[in-house]
Amino acid sequence: MRMMLHGKIHRAVVTRADVDYIGSISIDTDLMEAAGIVEWEQVHVLDVTNGSRLTTYAIEAPAGSGEICINGAAAHLVSPGDLVIILNYEGVPNEAVRDHHPKLVHVDTANRIVELATG
């Protein structure tokens, strides 16, 4: 097995940061579905603006809201307005690696899907 990129939301804009929330990242459900991310799944958040990288879990925000909210302690690392890349991974058997194609979701500054692609 190899850990391979499963889905990616590319250059989303953080809409809120809530240090008092328990933890996680709230993501517009439409974006989660497009990237193949499910609620409670581990995700990696890469902050393009300041270089921070963190691991947390995804929770659903309302579909069509464009919400990307960093919750809990991670709100000290990522701020509203920051550009982020959100990734999830999956185990792929060695013999299937060449046929593996991750879901790539490109968004605009309002976090609306502008392009769906595969790697």
SVG drawing of the C-alpha trace seen along z (x, -y; Angstrom):
<svg xmlns="http://www.w3.org/2000/svg" viewBox="-26 -38 32 43">
<polyline fill="none" stroke="black" stroke-width="0.4" points="0.0,0.0 1.1,-3.5 -0.5,-6.7 -1.7,-8.7 -3.5,-12.0 -7.2,-11.3 -8.6,-14.8 -7.5,-18.4 -9.3,-21.8 -6.8,-24.2 -6.3,-27.8 -9.5,-28.2 -9.9,-31.4 -10.4,-31.0 -13.7,-32.7 -13.5,-32.4 -11.2,-31.2 -12.8,-30.3 -10.3,-29.5 -13.1,-28.7 -14.5,-25.9 -13.4,-22.3 -11.3,-21.7 -11.4,-20.8 -12.0,-22.6 -15.5,-23.4 -15.7,-23.0 -18.6,-23.8 -20.2,-20.4 -20.2,-21.0 -16.4,-21.3 -16.1,-18.2 -18.1,-16.1 -16.2,-17.3 -12.9,-16.5 -14.1,-13.1 -13.7,-14.3 -16.2,-12.9 -17.1,-14.3 -14.7,-13.4 -12.0,-12.4 -8.4,-13.5 -7.3,-16.3 -4.1,-18.3 -4.3,-22.1 -1.5,-23.9 -1.5,-27.7 -0.2,-29.3 -0.2,-32.7 2.0,-32.0 3.5,-28.5 1.7,-26.8 0.8,-23.2 -1.5,-21.3 -3.5,-18.1 -7.1,-18.1 -10.5,-16.6 -13.2,-17.9 -16.7,-18.8 -19.5,-19.9 -20.5,-23.5 -23.7,-24.3 -23.6,-23.5 -23.1,-26.5 -21.9,-28.7 -18.3,-28.9 -17.3,-28.4 -13.8,-27.4 -13.5,-27.9 -10.4,-26.9 -11.5,-25.8 -9.8,-25.4 -6.0,-25.6 -5.4,-25.8 -7.0,-29.2 -3.7,-30.5 -2.0,-29.3 -4.4,-30.2 -6.4,-33.5 -9.4,-34.7 -8.3,-35.7 -5.5,-33.2 -5.2,-31.0 -5.2,-27.3 -4.9,-23.9 -6.9,-21.1 -5.8,-17.6 -6.9,-14.0 -5.1,-10.8 -6.0,-7.1 -4.1,-3.8 -3.7,-2.5 -2.4,1.0 1.0,0.9 -0.5,2.6 -3.2,-0.2 -0.9,-3.2 -0.5,-3.9 -4.3,-4.0 -4.8,-6.3 -6.2,-9.8 -6.9,-12.2 -9.9,-14.6 -8.7,-18.2 -11.1,-21.0 -10.1,-24.6 -12.1,-27.4 -12.5,-31.1 -12.1,-33.8 -15.6,-33.1 -14.8,-29.4 -17.1,-28.4 -15.9,-25.5 -14.5,-26.8 -12.8,-23.6 -12.9,-19.9 -10.0,-17.9 -8.1,-14.6 -4.4,-14.2"/>
</svg>
